Amino acid sequence: MNILQENHFIFETQKAKIKLTYLSLFHSKDNKNVLFLHANGYSAQTYLKLLKIFYEQQYNVFALNFCGHNQSENYDQFSDWYFFRDQILAFIQHIKNVYNVLGFHLIGHSLGGASSLLAASINQEDIQSVSCWDPVVLTPILSFLANFIDTPLASMAEKRRDEFKSLKVIEKSYRLSPAFKDWDKEVFHDYLNSCFYHDTNSDTYKLCLPKHIEAKIFRSLKFGHWNYYKKLKQPIFVYATKNSNVCPIRACKLLTKNHPKSKYIIHESGSHFFPMEDPINTANQTLEFIKNL
């Protein structure tokens, strides 16, 4: 399998030019295209086991590392998630230019899912569908109230240990955490090898994403996204989790009500990380949706 891990392009804002990296699993310009967006604090490579399934089903797959993640350049001068939406829109234009392909099925987890929905509301010509795995959308009322409450996830990110003696120490420590204990072994391995880097100066392993940026991303979720979600005309697939804190049933229904081929299903694990815990089923459920369009 030809996975080009060193691909990159320059994302331009009004204030900066930022180098973003991405994965490309490419067959031919005549194949259908999947564009994948990861969750806050993770990487495109973390989901490689899932992405391979789409590639094996003859899809071209392009997976972006958001700013600050994996080897994408750090940048903290942003104030909302439209910053991530705009990275997706720029990425689509780059892929169109470089690979000469048209039409994309967006797939995103958490931050990646919410940002994909925002991008699809803007670019309805290139984006054919959006599949979201427990996207951080809340409901219109909850997203408004969230503006007045500091998210505990941001505080947790700021307190996160970000330096370790070895990857084995990280593995042992993280596997004891409820958030990681049920992860698929291969997915967890890809996470370790793409979300930490070896600092040769201190001979330690550090988080690729600085924890202050991870915290800022959590705090940058702002009221107003539903004004864009209501404009969506494409088929939407929402794969949420039971008792989700970020995508309740009410939000699933609102997101999927405007198109006859839209649908939502609920993963029974209750974990926000079900794509990492149940990768094959997650990919296959999404494939089924896309193939039936």
Secondary structure, 3 states (H helix, E strand, C coil): CCECCCEEEEEECCCCEEEEEEEEECCCCCCEEEEEECCCCCCCHHHHHHHHHHHHCCEEEEEECCCCCCCCCCCCCCCCCHHHHHHHHHHHHHHHHHHCCCCEEEEEECHHHHHHHHHHHHCCCCEEEEEEECCCCCCHHHHHHHHHCCCHHHHHHHHCCCEECCHHHHHHHHCCCCCCCCCCHHHHHHHHHHHEEEECCCCEEEECCCHHHHHHHHHCCCCCHHHHHCCCCCCEEEEEECCCCCCCHHHHHHHCCCCCCCEEEEECCCCCCHHHHCHHHHHHHHHHHHHCC
